[in-house]
Amino acid sequence: MIPNLYSFVSFRKQDLIKGLLVIFFSLLLTACQSKTVPLEFAPDGNIVKQAITLQLSQRLNPLSQQLNTQKPQLYISNINVKKIDPVTISNLPSYHLTGTYNLKLILPSQEVKQNNNKFEVYLQRQAEGKTWRLLSKDNKTSHQKSTWKSYLIVNS
C-alpha cells in the first residue's frame, strides 16, 4: 500500500507553522518583559529630604570634628526634583535624582541661609520595599567596576 504523500507533507507544514508561531510568540513575550525600574515606586519627598540631610551631614561632620566645633543644625526646604532617572544597581531598583533645595544652617554664632543649592542623590529601595538607602559611588576603587557604599535612611 502506498501512503498518501500529500497528507504527510501538509502535516509537516502545519507542524512547521505551529513551531514558528510558538517561537515568534516566545520571542515577542520575552521582548515585552521590561527590566526598567517603575517610576511609581520612586521615593517620596520625605525620603529625598532625609537623603539630602544625610549626604550633607556626611560632609559637614568631619569638618566640624577637624575644626573642633559643634555640628550645625540643618534645615532643608523647598526641594525641587528636576529629574528622576530609574536605574538598577546591584539588581535592585534605584533612582538617580537631581534638583535644588534651600538650606538653613544654624551654627553656634550665626545662621546661614542658602537658596537653590543643587543636589544629586542615588536612592535604592530595599527588596522588602519598606526601607531606602542612600548610595554613593566609592571613589577609592578602580574605575573599571563601580562599587557603591550604602547608608540606611531612617524613616521618621
One Martini backbone bead per residue (centre of mass of N, CA, C, O) as a GRO file, in nm:
protein
  156
    1MET     BB    1   0.097   0.035   0.021
    2ILE     BB    2   0.044   0.375  -0.045
    3PRO     BB    3   0.111   0.660   0.084
    4ASN     BB    4  -0.008   0.974   0.156
    5LEU     BB    5   0.186   1.237   0.070
    6TYR     BB    6   0.008   1.490   0.120
    7SER     BB    7  -0.059   1.450   0.425
    8PHE     BB    8   0.236   1.450   0.518
    9VAL     BB    9   0.313   1.737   0.418
   10SER     BB   10   0.087   1.900   0.559
   11PHE     BB   11   0.166   1.814   0.842
   12ARG     BB   12   0.448   1.952   0.835
   13LYS     BB   13   0.349   2.241   0.788
   14GLN     BB   14   0.190   2.267   1.048
   15ASP     BB   15   0.427   2.220   1.239
   16LEU     BB   16   0.598   2.453   1.135
   17ILE     BB   17   0.397   2.678   1.195
   18LYS     BB   18   0.366   2.624   1.496
   19GLY     BB   19   0.664   2.655   1.569
   20LEU     BB   20   0.694   2.947   1.467
   21LEU     BB   21   0.476   3.068   1.652
   22VAL     BB   22   0.605   2.994   1.919
   23ILE     BB   23   0.867   3.149   1.874
   24PHE     BB   24   0.746   3.427   1.822
   25PHE     BB   25   0.589   3.456   2.097
   26SER     BB   26   0.833   3.417   2.277
   27LEU     BB   27   0.989   3.664   2.176
   28LEU     BB   28   0.771   3.873   2.230
   29LEU     BB   29   0.746   3.826   2.538
   30THR     BB   30   1.042   3.880   2.603
   31ALA     BB   31   1.050   4.174   2.485
   32CYS     BB   32   0.815   4.284   2.684
   33GLN     BB   33   0.996   4.261   2.906
   34SER     BB   34   1.073   4.472   3.173
   35LYS     BB   35   1.375   4.624   3.332
   36THR     BB   36   1.253   4.866   3.429
   37VAL     BB   37   1.202   5.112   3.652
   38PRO     BB   38   0.945   5.218   3.830
   39LEU     BB   39   0.809   5.537   3.906
   40GLU     BB   40   0.594   5.461   4.127
   41PHE     BB   41   0.853   5.386   4.339
   42ALA     BB   42   0.944   5.644   4.404
   43PRO     BB   43   1.048   5.865   4.610
   44ASP     BB   44   0.962   6.069   4.845
   45GLY     BB   45   1.011   6.374   4.991
   46ASN     BB   46   1.113   6.265   5.266
   47ILE     BB   47   1.343   6.089   5.156
   48VAL     BB   48   1.495   6.312   5.008
   49LYS     BB   49   1.547   6.487   5.256
   50GLN     BB   50   1.706   6.272   5.417
   51ALA     BB   51   1.928   6.232   5.205
   52ILE     BB   52   2.038   6.520   5.203
   53THR     BB   53   2.101   6.533   5.505
   54LEU     BB   54   2.298   6.294   5.508
   55GLN     BB   55   2.496   6.403   5.300
   56LEU     BB   56   2.569   6.664   5.455
   57SER     BB   57   2.662   6.530   5.719
   58GLN     BB   58   2.901   6.373   5.590
   59ARG     BB   59   3.051   6.649   5.526
   60LEU     BB   60   3.030   6.819   5.804
   61ASN     BB   61   3.134   6.641   6.040
   62PRO     BB   62   3.441   6.635   5.977
   63LEU     BB   63   3.473   6.942   5.988
   64SER     BB   64   3.383   6.980   6.282
   65GLN     BB   65   3.607   6.804   6.401
   66GLN     BB   66   3.852   6.961   6.294
   67LEU     BB   67   3.739   7.242   6.428
   68ASN     BB   68   3.605   7.191   6.702
   69THR     BB   69   3.284   7.187   6.657
   70GLN     BB   70   2.972   7.215   6.625
   71LYS     BB   71   2.712   7.081   6.489
   72PRO     BB   72   2.503   7.162   6.259
   73GLN     BB   73   2.192   7.267   6.183
   74LEU     BB   74   1.952   7.123   5.957
   75TYR     BB   75   1.747   7.285   5.695
   76ILE     BB   76   1.518   7.161   5.466
   77SER     BB   77   1.384   7.314   5.162
   78ASN     BB   78   1.243   7.335   4.866
   79ILE     BB   79   1.216   7.079   4.697
   80ASN     BB   80   1.344   7.024   4.351
   81VAL     BB   81   1.272   6.789   4.126
   82LYS     BB   82   1.401   6.759   3.792
   83LYS     BB   83   1.518   6.449   3.802
   84ILE     BB   84   1.433   6.102   3.710
   85ASP     BB   85   1.635   5.804   3.715
   86PRO     BB   86   1.604   5.488   3.637
   87VAL     BB   87   1.786   5.226   3.808
   88THR     BB   88   2.024   4.953   3.834
   89ILE     BB   89   2.153   4.829   4.152
   90SER     BB   90   2.225   4.530   4.243
   91ASN     BB   91   1.936   4.428   4.137
   92LEU     BB   92   1.802   4.708   4.219
   93PRO     BB   93   1.592   4.951   4.255
   94SER     BB   94   1.670   5.282   4.134
   95TYR     BB   95   1.748   5.643   4.191
   96HIS     BB   96   1.820   5.938   4.004
   97LEU     BB   97   1.851   6.255   4.159
   98THR     BB   98   1.773   6.595   4.065
   99GLY     BB   99   1.827   6.937   4.206
  100THR     BB  100   1.677   7.153   4.453
  101TYR     BB  101   1.754   7.357   4.754
  102ASN     BB  102   1.707   7.472   5.081
  103LEU     BB  103   1.928   7.622   5.333
  104LYS     BB  104   1.964   7.590   5.697
  105LEU     BB  105   2.216   7.707   5.916
  106ILE     BB  106   2.297   7.632   6.257
  107LEU     BB  107   2.513   7.805   6.442
  108PRO     BB  108   2.647   7.918   6.728
  109SER     BB  109   2.685   8.235   6.589
  110GLN     BB  110   2.498   8.155   6.332
  111GLU     BB  111   2.298   8.211   6.032
  112VAL     BB  112   2.247   8.017   5.730
  113LYS     BB  113   2.143   8.095   5.392
  114GLN     BB  114   2.048   7.879   5.112
  115ASN     BB  115   1.974   7.890   4.771
  116ASN     BB  116   1.965   7.670   4.517
  117ASN     BB  117   2.076   7.396   4.575
  118LYS     BB  118   2.241   7.132   4.458
  119PHE     BB  119   2.143   6.790   4.376
  120GLU     BB  120   2.266   6.436   4.415
  121VAL     BB  121   2.094   6.120   4.416
  122TYR     BB  122   2.099   5.781   4.533
  123LEU     BB  123   1.821   5.555   4.542
  124GLN     BB  124   1.726   5.255   4.734
  125ARG     BB  125   1.514   5.001   4.727
  126GLN     BB  126   1.432   4.754   4.909
  127ALA     BB  127   1.312   4.441   4.874
  128GLU     BB  128   1.066   4.491   5.084
  129GLY     BB  129   0.990   4.822   5.055
  130LYS     BB  130   1.049   4.989   5.345
  131THR     BB  131   1.339   5.078   5.261
  132TRP     BB  132   1.614   5.308   5.235
  133ARG     BB  133   1.907   5.403   5.033
  134LEU     BB  134   2.204   5.564   5.023
  135LEU     BB  135   2.411   5.626   4.745
  136SER     BB  136   2.771   5.586   4.683
  137LYS     BB  137   3.046   5.623   4.522
  138ASP     BB  138   3.351   5.455   4.518
  139ASN     BB  139   3.655   5.628   4.462
  140LYS     BB  140   3.877   5.402   4.561
  141THR     BB  141   3.821   5.247   4.321
  142SER     BB  142   3.817   5.129   4.035
  143HIS     BB  143   3.695   5.223   3.710
  144GLN     BB  144   3.581   4.951   3.601
  145LYS     BB  145   3.416   4.915   3.878
  146SER     BB  146   3.130   4.980   4.039
  147THR     BB  147   3.108   5.094   4.367
  148TRP     BB  148   2.900   5.089   4.664
  149LYS     BB  149   2.764   5.286   4.905
  150SER     BB  150   2.551   5.239   5.197
  151TYR     BB  151   2.268   5.418   5.356
  152LEU     BB  152   2.049   5.436   5.593
  153ILE     BB  153   1.715   5.545   5.597
  154VAL     BB  154   1.546   5.695   5.844
  155ASN     BB  155   1.214   5.673   5.910
  156SER     BB  156   1.022   5.967   6.040
   0.00000   0.00000   0.00000
